[in-house]
Amino acid sequence: MRDLGRFTVAAVTVVAALVGLVLGIRAELYAGRADERAEAAERRAAAEEQRVRETREQEFAALVDFYWMGSEVIVVNGSSRVMTMRLMLPASKLSWELDFLQPCKQIAVPSRMLLASMAAKEPSVRLAEADLAQLRLEFKDPMDRAWVRSSGGAVARMDAWVPSGRPDLVSSEEWNASAQDSPQCGKP
């Protein structure tokens, strides 16, 4: 009887140890999954925070647009703030300063006027209307972030705004003098 009691105690002890081991492993697995879920939630929250930050950064840039229609270039400042802008031909590093395009205004510059202004400023430069297909708009928002937009394309962040102190730029106030109201006028 004594041996049977010892055997029973030993068997119960072994079973209890095995049950404890199984429950411990299960708890560890559950805790691991909970940690993974928490990490995934943190990653989602960080990604959402990054998206919101990028959206806020692009508030001004989203209100600026630029189109080359063949016979004219249209630049839109839909922001309620003044923006520093220039049209660029990146391959030749030529630029046309738009001075400060007024808030909620747009300008339409005939392509022939762009070509004539560059020919007057830089007689050695030979441009044709087809060259204007490569135009892009560079601008600086009120928060001093530099942006670039191709004709009708997406806006992208530039590394830095490099002031035009070169002889190959054209500035023409008459473009801004003919500014019209923008079809949109946002708040930023």
KOLDO-440008 format. One record per atom (N, C-alpha, C, O): x, z, y. Coordinates in steps of 0.001 Angstrom, whole numbers, padded with zeros to 6 digits, always signed. Example, Ala and Ser with C-alpha at 12.3 -4.5 7.8 and 13.67 -1.06 7.14 Angstrom:
+013190+007800-005690/+012300+007800-004500/+013200+007800-003300/+014236+008465-003319/+012850+007080-002250/+013670+007140-001060/+012900+007870+000030/+013409+008039+001138/
***
This chain:
+000796+000000-001172/+000000+000000+000000/+000859+000000+001264/+000559-000678+002247/+001899+000755+001207/+002798+000829+002326/+003400-000541+002611/+003530-000925+003773/+003770-001281+001571/+004340-002623+001746/+003312-003584+002328/+003627-004453+003141/+002059-003394+001877/+000999-004248+002419/+000786-003965+003910/+000538-004888+004686/+000878-002724+004300/+000742-002359+005716/+001877-002937+006544/+001666-003457+007640/+003094-002839+005998/+004250-003405+006715/+004117-004916+006840/+004408-005501+007884/+003673-005529+005760/+003494-006983+005782/+002426-007380+006803/+002588-008357+007534/+001340-006617+006846/+000261-006910+007776/+000749-006746+009215/+000456-007590+010062/+001473-005694+009498/+002011-005454+010845/+002976-006565+011219/+002948-007066+012343/+003830-006949+010278/+004795-008022+010539/+004070-009337+010782/+004441-010098+011675/+003031-009605+009985/+002289-010858+010145/+001561-010881+011483/+001565-011897+012177/+000934-009758+011848/+000244-009681+013135/+001256-009832+014286/+000966-010485+015289/+002418-009236+014134/+003460-009338+015164/+003923-010788+015315/+004090-011274+016434/+004131-011478+014192/+004565-012878+014234/+003474-013740+014861/+003768-014587+015705/+002217-013537+014461/+001107-014311+015016/+000987-014048+016514/+000796-014979+017297/+001100-012783+016912/+001007-012431+018331/+002155-013091+019118/+001952-013583+020228/+003334-013093+018540/+004482-013720+019194/+004259-015218+019336/+004552-015802+020379/+003732-015842+018270/+003458-017285+018338/+002371-017589+019361/+002494-018557+020112/+001320-016795+019409/+000255-016990+020383/+000819-016800+021799/+000502-017570+022706/+001644-015785+021976/+002283-015552+023287/+003164-016731+023686/+003175-017143+024846/+003902-017268+022720/+004767-018418+022984/+003941-019636+023390/+004274-020318+024359/+002867-019908+022653/+001999-021043+022957/+001366-020865+024334/+001347-021801+025133/+000855-019687+024612/+000240-019423+025920/+001275-019532+027049/+000959-020028+028130/+002489-019076+026804/+003555-019182+027809/+003918-020636+028099/+004083-021035+029252/+004037-021416+027025/+004349-022854+027202/+003219-023543+027945/+003457-024351+028843/+001997-023222+027572/+000832-023820+028237/+000808-023448+029724/+000527-024291+030576/+001100-022191+030025/+001127-021753+031428/+002221-022486+032199/+002019-022874+033349/+003378-022675+031568/+004474-023405+032223/+004078-024854+032493/+004346-025384+033571/+003439-025493+031514/+002991-026872+031694/+001954-026965+032807/+001999-027881+033628/+001029-026023+032832/-000002-026014+033872/+000640-025781+035243/+000266-026427+036221/+001590-024873+035312/+002284-024600+036578/+003079-025834+037023/+003136-026147+038212/+003689-026527+036062/+004436-027750+036386/+003529-028824+036948/+003879-029499+037916/+002351-028984+036335/+001387-029962+036845/+000879-029548+038219/+000687-030394+039092/+000663-028272+038413/+000219-027788+039731/+001302-028061+040776/+000998-028453+041903/+002562-027854+040400/+003671-028151+041319/+003723-029642+041638/+003924-030032+042788/+003539-030471+040611/+003536-031921+040829/+002397-032329+041751/+002581-033160+042640/+001212-031742+041538/+000075-032042+042419/+000362-031592+043845/+000035-032299+044798/+000969-030425+043995/+001305-029922+045331/+002334-030835+046009/+002220-031129+047199/+003331-031278+045251/+004342-032189+045804/+003711-033518+046195/+004036-034072+047246/+002818-034031+045367/+002135-035293+045681/+001282-035132+046934/+001236-036035+047770/+000608-033998+047073/-000191-033738+048275/+000710-033655+049509/+000349-034152+050575/+001874-033032+049368/+002825-032959+050482/+003317-034352+050862/+003429-034660+052049/+003613-035200+049875/+004068-036570+050152/+002975-037362+050868/+003253-038092+051819/+001716-037212+050401/+000598-037901+051067/+000441-037421+052503/+000220-038226+053409/+000552-036121+052712/+000420-035566+054068/+001557-036060+054965/+001332-036388+056130/+002768-036113+054428/+003903-036606+055219/+003733-038089+055544/+004041-038519+056656/+003249-038868+054586/+003029-040299+054832/+001947-040499+055882/+002078-041371+056740/+000890-039716+055830/-000187-039815+056822/+000312-039409+058202/-000029-040036+059205/+001115-038362+058246/+001696-037924+059520/+002595-039021+060106/+002568-039266+061312/+003388-039677+059258/+004251-040772+059707/+003407-041936+060223/+003734-042530+061250/+002323-042266+059517/+001442-043357+059940/+000812-043040+061298/+000741-043910+062166/+000362-041817+061481/-000232-041410+062757/+000802-041477+063872/+000493-041931+064974/+002028-041031+063601/+003105-041073+064599/+003417-042523+064982/+003580-042830+066163/+003500-043418+063987/+003771-044828+064271/+002627-045466+065053/+002858-046279+065948/+001397-045094+064713/+000239-045623+065449/+000286-045174+066900/+000022-045967+067804/+000620-043908+067130/+000738-043401+068505/+001848-044122+069263/+001687-044468+070434/+002975-044346+068588/+004095-045047+069233/+003696-046460+069627/+004153-046967+070651/+002853-047099+068833/+002479-048482+069075/+001255-048633+069973/+000787-049754+070174/+000727-047545+070516/-000469-047635+071350/-000271-048603+072516/-001130-049448+072768/+000836-048490+073217/+001099-049382+074347/+001359-050804+073855/+000825-051771+074398/+002193-050914+072812/+002578-052232+072294/+001380-053012+071774/+001350-054238+071880/+000403-052325+071220/-000776-053008+070680/-001622-053637+071785/-002426-054528+071513/-001452-053190+073013/-002236-053710+074130/-001549-054872+074850/-002087-055414+075815/-000367-055248+074380/+000375-056367+074965/+000297-057542+074001/+000503-057384+072797/-000002-058717+074536/-000095-059892+073679/+000575-061077+074353/+000825-061071+075559/+000856-062086+073557/+001587-063253+074048/+001265-064448+073160/+001317-064360+071933/+000930-065572+073803/+000624-066805+073068/+001298-067980+073753/+001300-068076+074980/+001868-068867+072961/+002339-070148+073476/+001352-071179+072973/+001223-071389+071767/+000657-071821+073893/-000398-072763+073532/+000074-074218+073640/-000753-075129+073609/+001355-074448+073762/+001875-075805+073913/+002036-076179+075369/+003144-076474+075818/+000954-076171+076104/+001033-076557+077518/+001206-075342+078437/+001545-075488+079612/+000970-074139+077889/+001163-072950+078709/+001447-071727+077847/+001146-071677+076655/+002033-070762+078505/+002336-069485+077877/+001406-068456+078500/+001293-068369+079723/+000741-067678+077657/-000175-066646+078149/+000378-065289+077745/+000651-065039+076571/+000539-064413+078734/+001032-063062+078499/-000037-062097+078990/-000528-062216+080112/-000392-061141+078140/-001474-060197+078448/-000928-058774+078438/-000304-058348+077466/-001165-058044+079520/-000892-056617+079568/-002244-055916+079600/-002821-055722+080671/-002746-055539+078439/-004037-054864+078350/-003938-053372+078562/-004936-052659+078459/-002742-052893+078859/-002537-051474+079108/-002886-051133+080555/-002860-051997+081430/-003203-049896+080788/-003475-049455+082160/-002193-049027+082868/-002245-048369+083907/-001049-049396+082311/+000251-049082+082903/+001052-050356+083136/+000854-051363+082457/+001949-050297+084093/+002856-051420+084370/+003867-051520+083231/+004335-050506+082714/+004197-052756+082844/+005170-052971+081772/+006270-053903+082260/+006004-054872+082971/+007499-053606+081876/+008620-054498+082127/+008638-055516+080999/+008659-055144+079826/+008628-056816+081350/+008540-057861+080323/+009447-059034+080656/+009811-059261+081809/+009799-059769+079611/+010518-061034+079795/+010233-061928+078598/+010016-061464+077479/+010243-063219+078874/+010157-064221+077816/+011588-064570+077435/+012442-064735+078305/+011849-064681+076152/+013205-064944+075672/+013222-066135+074720/+012295-066351+073939/+014295-066891+074810/+014643-067886+073788/+015868-067297+073086/+016988-067454+073573/+015674-066629+071962/+016774-065882+071347/+017985-066726+070978/+019117-066265+071121/+017777-067941+070511/+018904-068761+070082/+019850-069064+071239/+021068-069045+071060/+019311-069338+072407/+020155-069667+073558/+020351-068481+074499/+021082-068590+075483/+019715-067365+074211/+019811-066147+075026/+019386-066380+076475/+019941-065790+077402/+018413-067231+076648/+017861-067487+077977/+016608-066640+078149/+015860-066415+077197/+016389-066178+079366/+015208-065343+079592/+014540-065678+080917/+015176-066129+081870/+013250-065443+080937/+012438-065553+082152/+011870-064171+082406/+011068-063674+081615/+012269-063554+083484/+011751-062232+083817/+010321-062362+084327/+010019-063241+085135/+009468-061507+083863/+008086-061498+084322/+007886-060371+085337/+006760-060005+085674/+009002-059837+085808/+008979-058702+086728/+008140-057608+086096/+008342-057291+084923/+007240-057041+086801/+006402-055992+086234/+004978-056519+086174/+004289-056598+087191/+004545-056876+084974/+003180-057376+084822/+002218-056222+085067/+002271-055195+084390/+001363-056402+086017/+000456-055348+086465/-000499-054920+085344/-000757-055681+084412/-001016-053695+085449/-001937-053193+084430/-003206-054038+084331/-003734-054516+085334/-003673-054207+083112/-004939-054900+082819/-004977-056312+083404/-006026-056781+083845/-003820-056985+083405/-003728-058349+083928/-003131-059261+082869/-002462-058816+081936/-003391-060546+083041/-002759-061551+082195/-002311-062696+083079/-002897-062963+084129/-001256-063371+082633/-000775-064536+083369/-000719-065724+082419/-000505-065576+081216/-000913-066887+082984/-000784-068141+082245/+000266-068957+082984/+000058-069333+084137/+001382-069231+082340/+002477-069973+082946/+002557-071337+082270/+002785-071410+081062/+002375-072405+083016/+002502-073738+082415/+003916-073945+081849/+004907-073550+082463/+003986-074564+080687/+005286-074807+080047/+006220-075594+080957/+007417-075311+081015/+005673-076590+081673/+006519-077389+082567/+007114-076522+083675/+008222-076787+084143/+006373-075474+084102/+006887-074580+085130/+008043-073734+084589/+009018-073483+085298/+007932-073295+083328/+009034-072552+082701/+010290-073420+082640/+011384-072982+082996/+010109-074662+082180/+011256-075571+082059/+011853-075886+083422/+013074-075914+083570/+011010-076122+084414/+011492-076441+085759/+012226-075256+086375/+013242-075444+087043/+011735-074046+086164/+012389-072874+086743/+013759-072646+086121/+014696-072257+086818/+013887-072886+084810/+015196-072731+084176/+016132-073839+084628/+017317-073589+084843/+015626-075060+084776/+016464-076175+085242/+016963-075907+086659/+018099-076250+086986/+016137-075305+087497/+016559-074992+088870/+017600-073882+088877/+018551-073930+089657/+017433-072902+088035/+018353-071761+088009/+019647-072092+087276/+020728-071696+087712/+019542-072809+086177/+020692-073170+085347/+020682-074675+085079/+020213-075098+084023/+021179-075481+085993/+021127-076942+085833/+021820-077463+084576/+021482-078540+084085/+022783-076713+084053/+023510-077179+082868/+022696-076987+081581/+023041-077552+080542/+021641-076209+081644/+020822-075952+080463/+019786-077055+080312/+019065-077378+081256/+019719-077630+079118/+018748-078683+078830/+017738-078151+077825/+018072-077898+076668/+016513-077986+078272/+015449-077518+077392/+014321-078541+077363/+014064-079235+078346/+013662-078616+076225/+012473-079457+076075/+011303-078547+075712/+011499-077394+075326/+010087-079075+075841/+008908-078263+075510/+008957-077755+074086/+008467-076660+073811/+009529-078514+073177/+009626-078087+071776/+010458-076815+071640/+010214-076018+070734/+011437-076612+072525/+012257-075397+072493/+011418-074150+072751/+011757-073063+072281/+010336-074302+073490/+009498-073151+073829/+008730-072601+072626/+008158-071513+072701/+008716-073334+071536/+008068-072828+070324/+008789-071585+069795/+008213-070801+069040/+010034-071414+070191/+010831-070264+069746/+010718-069064+070688/+011354-068033+070470/+009909-069205+071726/+009760-068111+072689/+009278-066836+072021/+008519-066858+071052/+009737-065742+072565/+009192-064445+072167/+009098-063583+073410/+009784-063825+074402/+008257-062595+073347/+008060-061683+074464/+008749-060366+074128/+008489-059756+073091/+009625-059946+075019/+010251-058638+074894/+009689-057782+076006/+009532-058248+077135/+009388-056542+075700/+008839-055663+076731/+009205-054211+076451/+009541-053823+075332/+009124-053436+077513/+009438-052016+077434/+008204-051249+077865/+007658-051486+078942/+007768-050330+077020/+006568-049561+077357/+006923-048403+078289/+008105-048139+078512/+005934-047715+078829/+006212-046615+079751/+006989-045452+079131/+007520-044608+079854/+007059-045402+077819/+007820-044353+077143/+009259-044809+076866/+009989-044151+076125/+009664-045945+077468/+010999-046532+077328/+011320-047002+075911/+012490-047062+075533/+010309-047332+075130/+010529-047944+073821/+010474-049451+074009/+009603-049964+074712/+011400-050153+073384/+011482-051610+073512/+010795-052268+072318/+010914-051812+071181/+010064-053365+072611/+009279-054066+071604/+009506-055568+071735/+009932-056057+072781/+009217-056279+070667/+009294-057741+070675/+008069-058274+069939/+007625-057714+068936/+007536-059380+070472/+006386-060026+069840/+006616-061528+069901/+006958-062072+070951/+006425-062197+068758/+006474-063652+068757/+005074-064160+069092/+004115-063388+069093/+004959-065422+069369/+003681-065979+069811/+002570-065706+068797/+002602-066215+067677/+001586-064897+069201/+000465-064574+068342/+000829-063745+067133/+000000-063555+066243/+002061-063244+067081/+002523-062516+065908/+002472-061013+066049/+001999-060463+067043/+002971-060381+065027/+002994-058920+064995/+004061-058388+065939/+005043-059065+066245/+003846-057184+066383/+004788-056521+067266/+005802-055765+066406/+005459-055212+065361/+007050-055751+066864/+008103-055043+066137/+008945-054265+067137/+009062-054648+068301/+009507-053212+066685/+010341-052356+067521/+011717-052986+067673/+012281-053490+066702/+012257-052960+068883/+013627-053417+069145/+014538-052195+069166/+014093-051082+069447/+015804-052410+068870/+016748-051297+068889/+016858-050682+070275/+016806-049462+070430/+017008-051531+071273/+017160-051027+072634/+016820-052128+073620/+016882-053314+073293/+016467-051732+074807/+016203-052672+075887/+017523-052930+076592/+018139-052011+077131/+017951-054174+076585/+019182-054542+077268/+018790-055207+078581/+018190-056283+078574/+019120-054580+079704/+018738-055170+080987/+019365-056554+081162/+020480-056813+080710/+018629-057421+081821/+019124-058769+082076/+019970-058744+083336/+019443-058756+084449/+021244-058711+083162/+022154-058778+084295/+022956-060070+084199/+024015-060208+084811/+022442-060998+083434/+023160-062245+083163/+022714-063326+084136/+021646-063231+084740/+023537-064347+084281/+023140-065438+085166/+022100-066367+084546/+021570-067237+085237/+021800-066202+083269/+020868-067116+082607/+019465-066523+082513/+018842-066557+081452/+018972-065984+083617/+017611-065485+083646/+016894-066068+084850/+017516-066471+085833/+015599-066101+084752/+014784-066624+085842/+013729-065583+086156/+013080-065056+085252/+013557-065290+087416/+012505-064377+087836/+011628-065123+088820/+012134-065727+089767/+010339-065093+088614/+009451-065831+089499/+008226-065011+089835/+007388-064753+088971/+008119-064605+091069/+006970-063830+091515/+005683-064655+091493/+004599-064089+091357/+005779-065974+091625/+004553-066770+091660/+003782-066691+090354/+002571-066915+090350/+004439-066382+089254/+003720-066201+088001/+002803-064983+088099/+001638-065033+087701/+003341-063906+088627/+002525-062696+088768/+001485-062833+089866/+000449-062169+089821/+001740-063668+090836/+000784-063849+091929/-000517-064475+091429/-001574-064306+092036/-000421-065198+090318/-001623-065841+089785/-002231-065046+088624/-002970-065594+087807/-001914-063760+088562/-002419-062928+087465/-003945-062819+087538/-004532-062758+088618/-004559-062795+086367/-006006-062662+086251/-006300-061369+085496/-005405-060771+084898/-007545-060951+085527/-007923-059753+084777/-007764-060013+083285/-008081-061096+082793/-007281-059031+082593/-007114-059115+081144/-008475-058999+080461/-009348-058282+080948/-008666-059699+079335/-009945-059581+078632/-010151-058189+078045/-011275-057817+077707/-009082-057429+077923/-009182-056053+077433/-008375-055153+078349/-007389-055587+078946/-008781-053928+078458/-008021-052963+079243/-008134-051620+078545/-009142-050925+078667/-007084-051264+077809/-007080-049999+077084/-006579-048866+077958/-006179-049081+079103/-006604-047682+077423/-006229-046510+078195/-004731-046242+078258/-004228-045909+079331/-003984-046376+077135/-002571-045987+077220/-001808-046697+078297/-000612-046456+078469/
***
